[in-house]
């Protein structure tokens, strides 16, 4: 059965605006605490120190960056903290005319998955590529830059806050 008539007196917006009914104003003080967890907390702290750290699984030998406390291949906890070098190779990339918050960009950014030198393939981290000149951009656009070696460019220590953005971008290194 469909209800077509509700009992009681419905309130109109004007009833509240013109104070025909008792109202109260209350702004909730909502505060949130969010835990990044053991592995990512340490990862972020080390970023502030200008270092990359991962977790090693002794069974499969993989170093996981960003670190995880559990190896999903071996079904066991990872075993130790390992610092890794802030250099690697571009595994894949995309030229984007949209910023991270979906605003249109005049100058494109290069977003890449970087396979670090000390981690196995397919454990890449997602970041930006910088210091690519306008002359170099066509080669990137033609897809000629897969596998290019890159190195992290860090913010100065006083500007680091414990974020993945403590690395400004990764720049290609000539070899
Ligand atoms: Zn493992």
Backbone and ligand atoms as CSV (ligand in chain L), in Angstrom:
chain,resi,resn,atom,element,x,y,z
A,1,UNK,N,N,0.835,-1.200,0.000
A,1,UNK,CA,C,0.000,0.000,0.000
A,1,UNK,C,C,0.871,1.251,0.000
A,2,UNK,N,N,0.569,2.174,-0.855
A,2,UNK,CA,C,1.346,3.403,-0.933
A,2,UNK,C,C,0.756,4.451,0.012
A,3,UNK,N,N,1.646,5.047,0.814
A,3,UNK,CA,C,1.165,6.069,1.746
A,3,UNK,C,C,1.068,7.397,1.001
A,4,UNK,N,N,-0.102,7.964,0.949
A,4,UNK,CA,C,-0.259,9.236,0.245
A,4,UNK,C,C,-0.441,10.396,1.219
A,5,UNK,N,N,-0.842,10.076,2.412
A,5,UNK,CA,C,-1.061,11.142,3.398
A,5,UNK,C,C,-0.333,10.792,4.690
A,6,UNK,N,N,0.567,11.706,5.111
A,6,UNK,CA,C,1.329,11.444,6.318
A,6,UNK,C,C,0.687,12.173,7.498
A,7,UNK,N,N,0.647,11.536,8.657
A,7,UNK,CA,C,0.081,12.215,9.822
A,7,UNK,C,C,0.991,13.357,10.287
A,8,UNK,N,N,0.500,14.293,11.051
A,8,UNK,CA,C,1.299,15.382,11.602
A,8,UNK,C,C,1.292,16.599,10.703
A,9,UNK,N,N,2.077,17.616,11.121
A,9,UNK,CA,C,2.138,18.876,10.379
A,9,UNK,C,C,3.541,19.033,9.802
A,10,UNK,N,N,3.676,19.010,8.508
A,10,UNK,CA,C,5.028,19.157,7.955
A,10,UNK,C,C,5.567,20.583,8.143
A,11,UNK,N,N,6.918,20.660,8.346
A,11,UNK,CA,C,7.562,21.978,8.511
A,11,UNK,C,C,7.932,22.526,7.146
A,12,UNK,N,N,7.724,23.816,6.972
A,12,UNK,CA,C,8.181,24.478,5.752
A,12,UNK,C,C,9.465,25.240,6.082
A,13,UNK,N,N,10.278,25.526,5.077
A,13,UNK,CA,C,11.511,26.277,5.306
A,13,UNK,C,C,11.207,27.629,5.943
A,14,UNK,N,N,10.124,28.236,5.525
A,14,UNK,CA,C,9.743,29.542,6.060
A,14,UNK,C,C,9.446,29.468,7.555
A,15,UNK,N,N,8.917,28.326,8.020
A,15,UNK,CA,C,8.629,28.167,9.458
A,15,UNK,C,C,9.913,28.317,10.279
A,16,UNK,N,N,11.014,27.789,9.733
A,16,UNK,CA,C,12.302,27.871,10.437
A,16,UNK,C,C,12.887,29.279,10.296
A,17,UNK,N,N,12.843,29.809,9.073
A,17,UNK,CA,C,13.403,31.136,8.793
A,17,UNK,C,C,12.698,32.223,9.596
A,18,UNK,N,N,11.416,32.110,9.711
A,18,UNK,CA,C,10.628,33.135,10.421
A,18,UNK,C,C,10.401,32.785,11.887
A,19,UNK,N,N,11.153,31.804,12.347
A,19,UNK,CA,C,11.185,31.403,13.759
A,19,UNK,C,C,9.791,31.093,14.335
A,20,UNK,N,N,8.980,30.451,13.538
A,20,UNK,CA,C,7.683,30.002,14.031
A,20,UNK,C,C,7.825,28.707,14.818
A,21,UNK,N,N,8.998,28.076,14.674
A,21,UNK,CA,C,9.263,26.863,15.454
A,21,UNK,C,C,10.581,27.051,16.198
A,22,UNK,N,N,10.752,26.305,17.277
A,22,UNK,CA,C,11.979,26.407,18.087
A,22,UNK,C,C,13.129,25.750,17.313
A,23,UNK,N,N,14.203,26.493,17.145
A,23,UNK,CA,C,15.369,25.917,16.455
A,23,UNK,C,C,16.612,26.163,17.295
A,24,UNK,N,N,17.624,25.407,17.040
A,24,UNK,CA,C,18.920,25.637,17.681
A,24,UNK,C,C,20.002,25.489,16.616
A,25,UNK,N,N,21.062,26.258,16.779
A,25,UNK,CA,C,22.169,26.188,15.838
A,25,UNK,C,C,23.352,25.540,16.531
A,26,UNK,N,N,23.919,24.539,15.919
A,26,UNK,CA,C,25.031,23.817,16.544
A,26,UNK,C,C,26.015,23.377,15.474
A,27,UNK,N,N,27.237,23.833,15.632
A,27,UNK,CA,C,28.271,23.416,14.678
A,27,UNK,C,C,29.088,22.287,15.325
A,28,UNK,N,N,29.009,21.099,14.780
A,28,UNK,CA,C,29.753,19.989,15.410
A,28,UNK,C,C,31.264,20.168,15.245
A,29,UNK,N,N,31.985,19.882,16.309
A,29,UNK,CA,C,33.447,19.944,16.228
A,29,UNK,C,C,33.952,18.554,15.901
A,30,UNK,N,N,33.861,18.219,14.638
A,30,UNK,CA,C,34.271,16.880,14.225
A,30,UNK,C,C,35.782,16.863,14.011
A,31,UNK,N,N,36.452,16.051,14.751
A,31,UNK,CA,C,37.897,15.903,14.576
A,31,UNK,C,C,38.196,14.456,14.301
A,32,UNK,N,N,39.124,14.249,13.367
A,32,UNK,CA,C,39.423,12.893,12.968
A,32,UNK,C,C,40.906,12.597,13.184
A,33,UNK,N,N,41.159,11.407,13.615
A,33,UNK,CA,C,42.532,10.925,13.669
A,33,UNK,C,C,42.589,9.741,12.724
A,34,UNK,N,N,43.601,9.732,11.900
A,34,UNK,CA,C,43.692,8.669,10.907
A,34,UNK,C,C,45.079,8.064,10.983
A,35,UNK,N,N,45.147,6.782,11.120
A,35,UNK,CA,C,46.434,6.114,11.215
A,35,UNK,C,C,46.851,5.572,9.863
A,36,UNK,N,N,48.101,5.839,9.510
A,36,UNK,CA,C,48.611,5.337,8.226
A,36,UNK,C,C,49.058,3.880,8.350
A,37,UNK,N,N,49.113,3.375,9.583
A,37,UNK,CA,C,49.569,2.004,9.792
A,37,UNK,C,C,51.081,1.956,9.972
A,38,UNK,N,N,51.582,0.817,10.443
A,38,UNK,CA,C,53.005,0.667,10.791
A,38,UNK,C,C,53.908,0.919,9.583
A,39,UNK,N,N,53.589,0.280,8.470
A,39,UNK,CA,C,54.494,0.320,7.308
A,39,UNK,C,C,54.515,1.706,6.669
A,40,UNK,N,N,53.357,2.269,6.393
A,40,UNK,CA,C,53.317,3.555,5.689
A,40,UNK,C,C,53.772,4.690,6.613
A,41,UNK,N,N,53.516,4.574,7.914
A,41,UNK,CA,C,54.009,5.597,8.852
A,41,UNK,C,C,55.537,5.702,8.767
A,42,UNK,N,N,56.203,4.550,8.808
A,42,UNK,CA,C,57.672,4.548,8.712
A,42,UNK,C,C,58.127,5.083,7.347
A,43,UNK,N,N,57.429,4.682,6.304
A,43,UNK,CA,C,57.740,5.141,4.937
A,43,UNK,C,C,57.684,6.663,4.860
A,44,UNK,N,N,56.635,7.248,5.427
A,44,UNK,CA,C,56.459,8.701,5.377
A,44,UNK,C,C,57.510,9.411,6.233
A,45,UNK,N,N,57.835,8.829,7.402
A,45,UNK,CA,C,58.878,9.417,8.255
A,45,UNK,C,C,60.220,9.438,7.539
A,46,UNK,N,N,60.502,8.362,6.816
A,46,UNK,CA,C,61.775,8.289,6.097
A,46,UNK,C,C,61.802,9.251,4.908
A,47,UNK,N,N,60.642,9.465,4.280
A,47,UNK,CA,C,60.589,10.456,3.196
A,47,UNK,C,C,61.013,11.827,3.733
A,48,UNK,N,N,60.572,12.133,4.947
A,48,UNK,CA,C,60.942,13.404,5.573
A,48,UNK,C,C,62.456,13.496,5.747
A,49,UNK,N,N,63.091,12.332,5.973
A,49,UNK,CA,C,64.547,12.281,6.095
A,49,UNK,C,C,65.241,12.204,4.732
A,50,UNK,N,N,64.453,12.198,3.667
A,50,UNK,CA,C,65.044,12.129,2.335
A,50,UNK,C,C,65.494,10.737,1.941
A,51,UNK,N,N,64.834,9.729,2.513
A,51,UNK,CA,C,65.218,8.344,2.202
A,51,UNK,C,C,63.996,7.518,1.836
A,52,UNK,N,N,64.225,6.520,0.993
A,52,UNK,CA,C,63.171,5.565,0.646
A,52,UNK,C,C,63.434,4.268,1.394
A,53,UNK,N,N,62.384,3.752,2.016
A,53,UNK,CA,C,62.544,2.495,2.748
A,53,UNK,C,C,61.474,1.505,2.314
A,54,UNK,N,N,61.857,0.232,2.313
A,54,UNK,CA,C,60.913,-0.822,1.957
A,54,UNK,C,C,60.962,-1.948,2.972
A,55,UNK,N,N,60.142,-2.951,2.754
A,55,UNK,CA,C,60.132,-4.143,3.600
A,55,UNK,C,C,60.535,-5.322,2.737
A,56,UNK,N,N,61.422,-6.145,3.277
A,56,UNK,CA,C,61.891,-7.306,2.526
A,56,UNK,C,C,61.212,-8.574,3.027
A,57,UNK,N,N,60.812,-9.397,2.077
A,57,UNK,CA,C,60.287,-10.721,2.407
A,57,UNK,C,C,61.423,-11.717,2.173
A,58,UNK,N,N,61.808,-12.433,3.227
A,58,UNK,CA,C,62.969,-13.333,3.097
A,58,UNK,C,C,62.643,-14.570,2.262
A,59,UNK,N,N,61.364,-14.882,2.113
A,59,UNK,CA,C,61.017,-16.104,1.360
A,59,UNK,C,C,61.130,-15.877,-0.153
A,60,UNK,N,N,60.474,-14.825,-0.652
A,60,UNK,CA,C,60.538,-14.586,-2.103
A,60,UNK,C,C,61.654,-13.591,-2.453
A,61,UNK,N,N,62.215,-12.934,-1.423
A,61,UNK,CA,C,63.336,-12.026,-1.651
A,61,UNK,C,C,62.933,-10.650,-2.153
A,62,UNK,N,N,61.652,-10.423,-2.313
A,62,UNK,CA,C,61.202,-9.126,-2.846
A,62,UNK,C,C,61.344,-8.043,-1.792
A,63,UNK,N,N,61.663,-6.837,-2.266
A,63,UNK,CA,C,61.608,-5.650,-1.405
A,63,UNK,C,C,60.392,-4.858,-1.863
A,64,UNK,N,N,59.493,-4.605,-0.947
A,64,UNK,CA,C,58.243,-3.923,-1.284
A,64,UNK,C,C,58.339,-2.442,-0.934
A,65,UNK,N,N,58.160,-1.603,-1.945
A,65,UNK,CA,C,58.159,-0.150,-1.771
A,65,UNK,C,C,56.944,0.411,-2.493
A,66,UNK,N,N,56.046,1.120,-1.856
A,66,UNK,CA,C,55.980,1.401,-0.431
A,66,UNK,C,C,55.893,0.108,0.387
A,67,UNK,N,N,56.402,0.169,1.624
A,67,UNK,CA,C,56.489,-1.063,2.411
A,67,UNK,C,C,55.128,-1.621,2.809
A,68,UNK,N,N,55.096,-2.927,2.923
A,68,UNK,CA,C,53.921,-3.597,3.478
A,68,UNK,C,C,54.398,-4.607,4.510
A,69,UNK,N,N,53.613,-4.803,5.548
A,69,UNK,CA,C,54.007,-5.699,6.627
A,69,UNK,C,C,53.699,-7.155,6.299
A,70,UNK,N,N,53.073,-7.364,5.132
A,70,UNK,CA,C,52.651,-8.709,4.778
A,70,UNK,C,C,52.956,-8.970,3.304
A,71,UNK,N,N,53.520,-10.120,3.012
A,71,UNK,CA,C,53.793,-10.476,1.613
A,71,UNK,C,C,52.593,-11.248,1.072
A,72,UNK,N,N,51.977,-10.653,0.065
A,72,UNK,CA,C,50.739,-11.266,-0.449
A,72,UNK,C,C,51.032,-12.471,-1.343
A,73,UNK,N,N,52.303,-12.643,-1.737
A,73,UNK,CA,C,52.636,-13.826,-2.545
A,73,UNK,C,C,52.944,-15.027,-1.659
A,74,UNK,N,N,53.605,-14.761,-0.528
A,74,UNK,CA,C,54.043,-15.860,0.343
A,74,UNK,C,C,53.079,-16.102,1.504
A,75,UNK,N,N,52.098,-15.256,1.659
A,75,UNK,CA,C,51.143,-15.369,2.774
A,75,UNK,C,C,51.846,-15.376,4.123
A,76,UNK,N,N,52.813,-14.480,4.285
A,76,UNK,CA,C,53.520,-14.389,5.573
A,76,UNK,C,C,53.954,-12.943,5.825
A,77,UNK,N,N,54.217,-12.620,7.108
A,77,UNK,CA,C,54.698,-11.256,7.383
A,77,UNK,C,C,56.048,-11.005,6.712
A,78,UNK,N,N,56.292,-9.768,6.292
A,78,UNK,CA,C,57.613,-9.414,5.757
A,78,UNK,C,C,58.602,-9.357,6.915
A,79,UNK,N,N,59.914,-9.383,6.619
A,79,UNK,CA,C,60.895,-9.661,7.667
A,79,UNK,C,C,61.764,-8.500,8.125
A,80,UNK,N,N,62.148,-7.606,7.204
A,80,UNK,CA,C,63.053,-6.550,7.658
A,80,UNK,C,C,62.882,-5.263,6.851
A,81,UNK,N,N,63.348,-4.161,7.498
A,81,UNK,CA,C,63.355,-2.860,6.828
A,81,UNK,C,C,64.614,-2.747,5.988
A,82,UNK,N,N,64.470,-2.232,4.777
A,82,UNK,CA,C,65.623,-2.086,3.890
A,82,UNK,C,C,65.545,-0.725,3.207
A,83,UNK,N,N,66.642,0.038,3.299
A,83,UNK,CA,C,66.692,1.293,2.550
A,83,UNK,C,C,66.960,0.981,1.088
A,84,UNK,N,N,66.294,1.715,0.212
A,84,UNK,CA,C,66.523,1.506,-1.220
A,84,UNK,C,C,66.987,2.812,-1.854
A,85,UNK,N,N,67.692,2.678,-2.962
A,85,UNK,CA,C,68.205,3.869,-3.653
A,85,UNK,C,C,67.060,4.622,-4.330
A,86,UNK,N,N,67.216,5.939,-4.413
A,86,UNK,CA,C,66.165,6.764,-5.013
A,86,UNK,C,C,66.404,6.930,-6.513
A,87,UNK,N,N,66.654,5.809,-7.161
A,87,UNK,CA,C,66.885,5.809,-8.606
A,87,UNK,C,C,66.216,4.588,-9.212
A,88,UNK,N,N,65.847,4.712,-10.460
A,88,UNK,CA,C,65.189,3.584,-11.107
A,88,UNK,C,C,64.988,3.836,-12.586
A,89,UNK,N,N,64.056,3.093,-13.141
A,89,UNK,CA,C,63.740,3.205,-14.562
A,89,UNK,C,C,62.244,3.417,-14.750
A,90,UNK,N,N,61.911,4.154,-15.802
A,90,UNK,CA,C,60.502,4.394,-16.109
A,90,UNK,C,C,59.910,3.119,-16.718
A,91,UNK,N,N,58.999,2.495,-15.975
A,91,UNK,CA,C,58.367,1.263,-16.459
A,91,UNK,C,C,57.255,1.595,-17.444
A,92,UNK,N,N,56.488,2.596,-17.112
A,92,UNK,CA,C,55.448,3.063,-18.017
A,92,UNK,C,C,55.121,4.504,-17.647
A,93,UNK,N,N,54.532,5.231,-18.588
A,93,UNK,CA,C,54.210,6.622,-18.283
A,93,UNK,C,C,53.074,7.120,-19.158
A,94,UNK,N,N,52.583,8.272,-18.777
A,94,UNK,CA,C,51.496,8.875,-19.528
A,94,UNK,C,C,51.693,10.385,-19.528
A,95,UNK,N,N,51.401,11.016,-20.656
A,95,UNK,CA,C,51.465,12.470,-20.741
A,95,UNK,C,C,50.074,12.984,-20.405
A,96,UNK,N,N,49.973,13.805,-19.382
A,96,UNK,CA,C,48.650,14.218,-18.922
A,96,UNK,C,C,48.457,15.724,-19.024
A,97,UNK,N,N,47.321,16.105,-19.560
A,97,UNK,CA,C,46.932,17.520,-19.590
A,97,UNK,C,C,45.928,17.830,-18.488
A,98,UNK,N,N,45.822,16.896,-17.544
A,98,UNK,CA,C,44.972,17.113,-16.373
A,98,UNK,C,C,45.841,17.026,-15.143
A,99,UNK,N,N,45.606,17.933,-14.189
A,99,UNK,CA,C,46.341,17.875,-12.924
A,99,UNK,C,C,45.708,16.801,-12.035
A,100,UNK,N,N,46.342,16.571,-10.873
A,100,UNK,CA,C,45.854,15.536,-9.959
A,100,UNK,C,C,44.428,15.832,-9.503
A,101,UNK,N,N,44.053,17.124,-9.461
A,101,UNK,CA,C,42.677,17.456,-9.072
A,101,UNK,C,C,41.811,17.793,-10.295
A,102,UNK,N,N,42.157,17.182,-11.421
A,102,UNK,CA,C,41.329,17.208,-12.638
A,102,UNK,C,C,41.157,18.593,-13.255
A,103,UNK,N,N,42.152,19.490,-13.055
A,103,UNK,CA,C,42.117,20.781,-13.752
A,103,UNK,C,C,42.913,20.661,-15.057
A,104,UNK,N,N,42.443,21.351,-16.095
A,104,UNK,CA,C,43.131,21.302,-17.379
A,104,UNK,C,C,44.462,22.065,-17.300
A,105,UNK,N,N,45.512,21.481,-17.859
A,105,UNK,CA,C,46.841,22.087,-17.802
A,105,UNK,C,C,47.275,22.551,-19.181
A,106,UNK,N,N,47.938,23.716,-19.236
A,106,UNK,CA,C,48.494,24.190,-20.511
A,106,UNK,C,C,49.739,23.370,-20.857
A,107,UNK,N,N,50.621,23.246,-19.839
A,107,UNK,CA,C,51.831,22.447,-20.019
A,107,UNK,C,C,51.565,21.060,-19.455
A,108,UNK,N,N,51.767,20.015,-20.230
A,108,UNK,CA,C,51.448,18.672,-19.730
A,108,UNK,C,C,52.418,18.205,-18.646
A,109,UNK,N,N,51.959,17.285,-17.822
A,109,UNK,CA,C,52.845,16.638,-16.856
A,109,UNK,C,C,53.029,15.185,-17.294
A,110,UNK,N,N,54.173,14.638,-16.921
A,110,UNK,CA,C,54.432,13.236,-17.236
A,110,UNK,C,C,54.276,12.449,-15.937
A,111,UNK,N,N,53.329,11.543,-15.944
A,111,UNK,CA,C,53.073,10.700,-14.780
A,111,UNK,C,C,53.633,9.324,-15.104
A,112,UNK,N,N,54.430,8.777,-14.175
A,112,UNK,CA,C,55.127,7.529,-14.510
A,112,UNK,C,C,55.077,6.525,-13.371
A,113,UNK,N,N,55.194,5.271,-13.743
A,113,UNK,CA,C,55.476,4.214,-12.767
A,113,UNK,C,C,56.972,3.957,-12.874
A,114,UNK,N,N,57.666,4.071,-11.743
A,114,UNK,CA,C,59.115,3.939,-11.730
A,114,UNK,C,C,59.500,2.640,-11.027
A,115,UNK,N,N,60.198,1.786,-11.749
A,115,UNK,CA,C,60.756,0.581,-11.130
A,115,UNK,C,C,62.071,0.966,-10.478
A,116,UNK,N,N,62.114,0.906,-9.155
A,116,UNK,CA,C,63.334,1.287,-8.436
A,116,UNK,C,C,64.434,0.264,-8.692
A,117,UNK,N,N,65.699,0.740,-8.630
A,117,UNK,CA,C,66.832,-0.153,-8.884
A,117,UNK,C,C,66.853,-1.342,-7.926
A,118,UNK,N,N,66.388,-1.119,-6.687
A,118,UNK,CA,C,66.517,-2.158,-5.663
A,118,UNK,C,C,65.266,-3.009,-5.472
A,119,UNK,N,N,64.264,-2.768,-6.283
A,119,UNK,CA,C,63.062,-3.600,-6.148
A,119,UNK,C,C,62.874,-4.400,-7.426
A,120,UNK,N,N,62.193,-5.540,-7.326
A,120,UNK,CA,C,61.956,-6.321,-8.552
A,120,UNK,C,C,60.972,-5.585,-9.457
A,121,UNK,N,N,60.916,-5.964,-10.744
A,121,UNK,CA,C,59.939,-5.324,-11.637
A,121,UNK,C,C,58.524,-5.502,-11.090
A,122,UNK,N,N,57.666,-4.613,-11.476
A,122,UNK,CA,C,56.261,-4.646,-11.068
A,122,UNK,C,C,56.038,-4.281,-9.604
A,123,UNK,N,N,57.027,-3.648,-8.968
A,123,UNK,CA,C,56.822,-3.094,-7.633
A,123,UNK,C,C,57.035,-1.576,-7.753
A,124,UNK,N,N,56.735,-1.034,-8.909
A,124,UNK,CA,C,57.028,0.372,-9.173
A,124,UNK,C,C,56.198,1.338,-8.350
A,125,UNK,N,N,56.723,2.535,-8.190
A,125,UNK,CA,C,55.955,3.574,-7.506
A,125,UNK,C,C,55.524,4.629,-8.522
A,126,UNK,N,N,54.364,5.190,-8.262
A,126,UNK,CA,C,53.766,6.173,-9.158
A,126,UNK,C,C,54.228,7.572,-8.759
A,127,UNK,N,N,54.765,8.327,-9.737
A,127,UNK,CA,C,55.209,9.691,-9.432
A,127,UNK,C,C,55.278,10.504,-10.719
A,128,UNK,N,N,55.805,11.717,-10.577
A,128,UNK,CA,C,55.905,12.606,-11.744
A,128,UNK,C,C,57.338,12.636,-12.276
A,129,UNK,N,N,57.464,12.914,-13.570
A,129,UNK,CA,C,58.778,13.126,-14.172
A,129,UNK,C,C,58.922,14.627,-14.418
A,130,UNK,N,N,60.078,15.185,-14.034
A,130,UNK,CA,C,60.314,16.608,-14.216
A,130,UNK,C,C,61.613,16.856,-14.974
A,131,UNK,N,N,61.894,18.140,-15.181
A,131,UNK,CA,C,63.094,18.570,-15.908
A,131,UNK,C,C,63.162,17.952,-17.302
A,132,UNK,N,N,62.000,17.845,-17.925
A,132,UNK,CA,C,61.950,17.409,-19.320
A,132,UNK,C,C,61.707,18.667,-20.142
A,133,UNK,N,N,62.643,18.984,-21.023
A,133,UNK,CA,C,62.520,20.224,-21.777
A,133,UNK,C,C,61.492,20.061,-22.894
A,134,UNK,N,N,61.060,21.204,-23.426
A,134,UNK,CA,C,60.083,21.185,-24.538
A,134,UNK,C,C,60.612,20.376,-25.719
A,135,UNK,N,N,61.944,20.445,-25.918
A,135,UNK,CA,C,62.550,19.719,-27.043
A,135,UNK,C,C,62.479,18.205,-26.812
A,136,UNK,N,N,62.537,17.805,-25.515
A,136,UNK,CA,C,62.515,16.368,-25.210
A,136,UNK,C,C,61.109,15.789,-25.235
A,137,UNK,N,N,60.125,16.658,-25.087
A,137,UNK,CA,C,58.756,16.172,-24.914
A,137,UNK,C,C,58.255,15.310,-26.097
A,138,UNK,N,N,58.545,15.699,-27.350
A,138,UNK,CA,C,58.063,14.849,-28.459
A,138,UNK,C,C,58.542,13.405,-28.355
A,139,UNK,N,N,59.778,13.206,-27.906
A,139,UNK,CA,C,60.286,11.831,-27.767
A,139,UNK,C,C,59.479,11.062,-26.721
A,140,UNK,N,N,59.102,11.778,-25.646
A,140,UNK,CA,C,58.239,11.147,-24.633
A,140,UNK,C,C,56.885,10.830,-25.253
A,141,UNK,N,N,56.381,11.759,-26.049
A,141,UNK,CA,C,55.046,11.567,-26.639
A,141,UNK,C,C,55.035,10.414,-27.639
A,142,UNK,N,N,56.163,10.186,-28.305
A,142,UNK,CA,C,56.238,9.069,-29.246
A,142,UNK,C,C,56.477,7.740,-28.541
A,143,UNK,N,N,56.610,7.800,-27.209
A,143,UNK,CA,C,56.805,6.554,-26.459
A,143,UNK,C,C,58.221,6.022,-26.528
A,144,UNK,N,N,59.184,6.914,-26.763
A,144,UNK,CA,C,60.575,6.457,-26.888
A,144,UNK,C,C,61.300,6.415,-25.549
A,145,UNK,N,N,60.622,6.824,-24.497
A,145,UNK,CA,C,61.336,6.992,-23.230
A,145,UNK,C,C,61.044,5.905,-22.189
A,146,UNK,N,N,60.430,4.826,-22.645
A,146,UNK,CA,C,60.253,3.714,-21.707
A,146,UNK,C,C,61.641,3.194,-21.321
A,147,UNK,N,N,61.829,2.913,-20.050
A,147,UNK,CA,C,63.107,2.368,-19.601
A,147,UNK,C,C,64.168,3.400,-19.308
A,148,UNK,N,N,63.846,4.685,-19.495
A,148,UNK,CA,C,64.852,5.719,-19.239
A,148,UNK,C,C,65.172,5.770,-17.739
A,149,UNK,N,N,66.451,6.017,-17.419
A,149,UNK,CA,C,66.849,6.043,-16.008
A,149,UNK,C,C,66.477,7.390,-15.384
A,150,UNK,N,N,65.974,7.324,-14.170
A,150,UNK,CA,C,65.564,8.550,-13.470
A,150,UNK,C,C,66.058,8.528,-12.034
A,151,UNK,N,N,66.149,9.744,-11.472
A,151,UNK,CA,C,66.594,9.907,-10.082
A,151,UNK,C,C,65.650,10.875,-9.386
A,152,UNK,N,N,65.407,10.633,-8.107
A,152,UNK,CA,C,64.483,11.495,-7.363
A,152,UNK,C,C,65.088,12.879,-7.130
A,153,UNK,N,N,64.273,13.904,-7.275
A,153,UNK,CA,C,64.661,15.268,-6.900
A,153,UNK,C,C,63.849,15.621,-5.667
A,154,UNK,N,N,64.567,15.767,-4.531
A,154,UNK,CA,C,63.910,15.976,-3.234
A,154,UNK,C,C,63.716,17.464,-2.962
A,155,UNK,N,N,62.690,17.759,-2.198
A,155,UNK,CA,C,62.545,19.112,-1.672
A,155,UNK,C,C,63.650,19.323,-0.633
A,156,UNK,N,N,64.016,20.580,-0.356
A,156,UNK,CA,C,64.995,20.802,0.703
A,156,UNK,C,C,64.431,20.315,2.049
A,157,UNK,N,N,65.316,19.867,2.972
A,157,UNK,CA,C,64.857,19.249,4.230
A,157,UNK,C,C,63.806,20.074,4.979
A,158,UNK,N,N,63.968,21.414,4.995
A,158,UNK,CA,C,63.039,22.224,5.776
A,158,UNK,C,C,61.639,22.275,5.173
A,159,UNK,N,N,61.514,21.859,3.932
A,159,UNK,CA,C,60.187,21.867,3.279
A,159,UNK,C,C,59.497,20.507,3.307
A,160,UNK,N,N,60.226,19.485,3.770
A,160,UNK,CA,C,59.629,18.152,3.759
A,160,UNK,C,C,58.684,17.966,4.943
A,161,UNK,N,N,57.580,17.289,4.670
A,161,UNK,CA,C,56.562,17.134,5.713
A,161,UNK,C,C,56.221,15.675,6.016
A,162,UNK,N,N,56.865,14.737,5.319
A,162,UNK,CA,C,56.492,13.331,5.492
A,162,UNK,C,C,55.398,12.960,4.520
A,163,UNK,N,N,55.643,13.242,3.253
A,163,UNK,CA,C,54.647,13.002,2.204
A,163,UNK,C,C,55.379,12.503,0.968
A,164,UNK,N,N,54.658,11.793,0.104
A,164,UNK,CA,C,55.266,11.341,-1.155
A,164,UNK,C,C,55.687,12.552,-1.992
A,165,UNK,N,N,55.066,13.706,-1.734
A,165,UNK,CA,C,55.442,14.927,-2.440
A,165,UNK,C,C,56.702,15.586,-1.873
A,166,UNK,N,N,57.334,14.955,-0.857
A,166,UNK,CA,C,58.663,15.413,-0.435
A,166,UNK,C,C,59.666,15.160,-1.559
A,167,UNK,N,N,59.315,14.231,-2.434
A,167,UNK,CA,C,60.027,14.112,-3.707
A,167,UNK,C,C,59.271,15.017,-4.668
A,168,UNK,N,N,59.989,15.999,-5.235
A,168,UNK,CA,C,59.304,16.929,-6.150
A,168,UNK,C,C,58.896,16.193,-7.421
A,169,UNK,N,N,59.872,15.463,-7.964
A,169,UNK,CA,C,59.654,14.689,-9.197
A,169,UNK,C,C,60.898,13.849,-9.396
A,170,UNK,N,N,60.887,13.090,-10.455
A,170,UNK,CA,C,62.055,12.287,-10.825
A,170,UNK,C,C,62.587,12.854,-12.135
A,171,UNK,N,N,63.907,13.011,-12.203
A,171,UNK,CA,C,64.444,13.571,-13.440
A,171,UNK,C,C,65.264,12.526,-14.194
A,172,UNK,N,N,65.179,12.586,-15.517
A,172,UNK,CA,C,65.958,11.643,-16.316
A,172,UNK,C,C,67.454,11.860,-16.085
A,173,UNK,N,N,68.204,10.781,-15.976
A,173,UNK,CA,C,69.665,10.915,-15.866
A,173,UNK,C,C,70.294,10.316,-17.104
A,174,UNK,N,N,71.197,11.073,-17.646
A,174,UNK,CA,C,71.885,10.613,-18.853
A,174,UNK,C,C,72.911,9.562,-18.482
A,175,UNK,N,N,72.944,8.513,-19.273
A,175,UNK,CA,C,73.956,7.472,-19.031
A,175,UNK,C,C,74.779,7.209,-20.279
L,1,ZN,ZN,ZN,57.299,-13.078,-0.157
